[in-house]
Amino acid sequence: MFDQLIGSWWAWVILGFLLGILEVAVPGFIFLGFAVGAILTGITVGLGIPGGPTALFLIFAVTSVVAWIALRRLVGVRLGQVKIWDRDINDGP
């Protein structure tokens, strides 16, 4: 049953949407690359590109890392966006 679930395109797309929702709930820009990787893997399976579970996990891993790096460059930390703390919360008013 697990092999059939891995080989179905809709399971990958649902996983991608769930990871996207998790990205909204958890701060930190971590799950968005995995969400894009899962959706791209679902599209790959939907197009009929053959591959067993190992190949699908490899496609998922590679697309997730590439998507994370690309998204990090597009919407990640900008140059000069570093927060500099000039006073401590315990210093008082």
MODELLER restraints for C-alpha pairs under 7 A, 6 or more apart:
rsr = mdl.restraints
at = mdl.atoms
rsr.add(forms.Gaussian(group=physical.xy_distance, feature=features.Distance(at['CA:3:A'], at['CA:53:A']), mean=6.78, stdev=0.5))
rsr.add(forms.Gaussian(group=physical.xy_distance, feature=features.Distance(at['CA:5:A'], at['CA:11:A']), mean=6.35, stdev=0.5))
rsr.add(forms.Gaussian(group=physical.xy_distance, feature=features.Distance(at['CA:6:A'], at['CA:53:A']), mean=6.44, stdev=0.5))
rsr.add(forms.Gaussian(group=physical.xy_distance, feature=features.Distance(at['CA:7:A'], at['CA:45:A']), mean=6.87, stdev=0.5))
rsr.add(forms.Gaussian(group=physical.xy_distance, feature=features.Distance(at['CA:8:A'], at['CA:45:A']), mean=6.82, stdev=0.5))
rsr.add(forms.Gaussian(group=physical.xy_distance, feature=features.Distance(at['CA:9:A'], at['CA:42:A']), mean=4.33, stdev=0.5))
rsr.add(forms.Gaussian(group=physical.xy_distance, feature=features.Distance(at['CA:9:A'], at['CA:43:A']), mean=6.60, stdev=0.5))
rsr.add(forms.Gaussian(group=physical.xy_distance, feature=features.Distance(at['CA:9:A'], at['CA:45:A']), mean=5.23, stdev=0.5))
rsr.add(forms.Gaussian(group=physical.xy_distance, feature=features.Distance(at['CA:9:A'], at['CA:46:A']), mean=5.14, stdev=0.5))
rsr.add(forms.Gaussian(group=physical.xy_distance, feature=features.Distance(at['CA:10:A'], at['CA:42:A']), mean=6.49, stdev=0.5))
rsr.add(forms.Gaussian(group=physical.xy_distance, feature=features.Distance(at['CA:12:A'], at['CA:38:A']), mean=5.30, stdev=0.5))
rsr.add(forms.Gaussian(group=physical.xy_distance, feature=features.Distance(at['CA:12:A'], at['CA:39:A']), mean=5.97, stdev=0.5))
rsr.add(forms.Gaussian(group=physical.xy_distance, feature=features.Distance(at['CA:12:A'], at['CA:41:A']), mean=6.50, stdev=0.5))
rsr.add(forms.Gaussian(group=physical.xy_distance, feature=features.Distance(at['CA:12:A'], at['CA:42:A']), mean=4.68, stdev=0.5))
rsr.add(forms.Gaussian(group=physical.xy_distance, feature=features.Distance(at['CA:13:A'], at['CA:38:A']), mean=6.24, stdev=0.5))
rsr.add(forms.Gaussian(group=physical.xy_distance, feature=features.Distance(at['CA:13:A'], at['CA:39:A']), mean=4.72, stdev=0.5))
rsr.add(forms.Gaussian(group=physical.xy_distance, feature=features.Distance(at['CA:13:A'], at['CA:42:A']), mean=5.35, stdev=0.5))
rsr.add(forms.Gaussian(group=physical.xy_distance, feature=features.Distance(at['CA:15:A'], at['CA:38:A']), mean=6.38, stdev=0.5))
rsr.add(forms.Gaussian(group=physical.xy_distance, feature=features.Distance(at['CA:16:A'], at['CA:35:A']), mean=4.05, stdev=0.5))
rsr.add(forms.Gaussian(group=physical.xy_distance, feature=features.Distance(at['CA:16:A'], at['CA:36:A']), mean=6.35, stdev=0.5))
rsr.add(forms.Gaussian(group=physical.xy_distance, feature=features.Distance(at['CA:16:A'], at['CA:38:A']), mean=4.78, stdev=0.5))
rsr.add(forms.Gaussian(group=physical.xy_distance, feature=features.Distance(at['CA:16:A'], at['CA:39:A']), mean=5.10, stdev=0.5))
rsr.add(forms.Gaussian(group=physical.xy_distance, feature=features.Distance(at['CA:17:A'], at['CA:35:A']), mean=6.47, stdev=0.5))
rsr.add(forms.Gaussian(group=physical.xy_distance, feature=features.Distance(at['CA:19:A'], at['CA:31:A']), mean=5.86, stdev=0.5))
rsr.add(forms.Gaussian(group=physical.xy_distance, feature=features.Distance(at['CA:19:A'], at['CA:32:A']), mean=6.89, stdev=0.5))
rsr.add(forms.Gaussian(group=physical.xy_distance, feature=features.Distance(at['CA:19:A'], at['CA:34:A']), mean=6.91, stdev=0.5))
rsr.add(forms.Gaussian(group=physical.xy_distance, feature=features.Distance(at['CA:19:A'], at['CA:35:A']), mean=5.05, stdev=0.5))
rsr.add(forms.Gaussian(group=physical.xy_distance, feature=features.Distance(at['CA:20:A'], at['CA:31:A']), mean=6.68, stdev=0.5))
rsr.add(forms.Gaussian(group=physical.xy_distance, feature=features.Distance(at['CA:20:A'], at['CA:32:A']), mean=5.82, stdev=0.5))
rsr.add(forms.Gaussian(group=physical.xy_distance, feature=features.Distance(at['CA:20:A'], at['CA:35:A']), mean=5.47, stdev=0.5))
rsr.add(forms.Gaussian(group=physical.xy_distance, feature=features.Distance(at['CA:22:A'], at['CA:31:A']), mean=6.95, stdev=0.5))
rsr.add(forms.Gaussian(group=physical.xy_distance, feature=features.Distance(at['CA:23:A'], at['CA:29:A']), mean=6.65, stdev=0.5))
rsr.add(forms.Gaussian(group=physical.xy_distance, feature=features.Distance(at['CA:23:A'], at['CA:30:A']), mean=6.83, stdev=0.5))
rsr.add(forms.Gaussian(group=physical.xy_distance, feature=features.Distance(at['CA:23:A'], at['CA:31:A']), mean=5.17, stdev=0.5))
rsr.add(forms.Gaussian(group=physical.xy_distance, feature=features.Distance(at['CA:23:A'], at['CA:32:A']), mean=5.98, stdev=0.5))
rsr.add(forms.Gaussian(group=physical.xy_distance, feature=features.Distance(at['CA:32:A'], at['CA:68:A']), mean=6.96, stdev=0.5))
rsr.add(forms.Gaussian(group=physical.xy_distance, feature=features.Distance(at['CA:33:A'], at['CA:64:A']), mean=4.96, stdev=0.5))
rsr.add(forms.Gaussian(group=physical.xy_distance, feature=features.Distance(at['CA:33:A'], at['CA:65:A']), mean=6.60, stdev=0.5))
rsr.add(forms.Gaussian(group=physical.xy_distance, feature=features.Distance(at['CA:33:A'], at['CA:67:A']), mean=5.03, stdev=0.5))
rsr.add(forms.Gaussian(group=physical.xy_distance, feature=features.Distance(at['CA:33:A'], at['CA:68:A']), mean=4.08, stdev=0.5))
rsr.add(forms.Gaussian(group=physical.xy_distance, feature=features.Distance(at['CA:34:A'], at['CA:64:A']), mean=4.78, stdev=0.5))
rsr.add(forms.Gaussian(group=physical.xy_distance, feature=features.Distance(at['CA:36:A'], at['CA:64:A']), mean=6.41, stdev=0.5))
rsr.add(forms.Gaussian(group=physical.xy_distance, feature=features.Distance(at['CA:36:A'], at['CA:67:A']), mean=6.47, stdev=0.5))
rsr.add(forms.Gaussian(group=physical.xy_distance, feature=features.Distance(at['CA:37:A'], at['CA:60:A']), mean=5.28, stdev=0.5))
rsr.add(forms.Gaussian(group=physical.xy_distance, feature=features.Distance(at['CA:37:A'], at['CA:63:A']), mean=4.77, stdev=0.5))
rsr.add(forms.Gaussian(group=physical.xy_distance, feature=features.Distance(at['CA:37:A'], at['CA:64:A']), mean=4.08, stdev=0.5))
rsr.add(forms.Gaussian(group=physical.xy_distance, feature=features.Distance(at['CA:37:A'], at['CA:67:A']), mean=6.70, stdev=0.5))
rsr.add(forms.Gaussian(group=physical.xy_distance, feature=features.Distance(at['CA:38:A'], at['CA:60:A']), mean=5.91, stdev=0.5))
rsr.add(forms.Gaussian(group=physical.xy_distance, feature=features.Distance(at['CA:41:A'], at['CA:56:A']), mean=6.98, stdev=0.5))
rsr.add(forms.Gaussian(group=physical.xy_distance, feature=features.Distance(at['CA:41:A'], at['CA:59:A']), mean=6.43, stdev=0.5))
rsr.add(forms.Gaussian(group=physical.xy_distance, feature=features.Distance(at['CA:41:A'], at['CA:60:A']), mean=5.67, stdev=0.5))
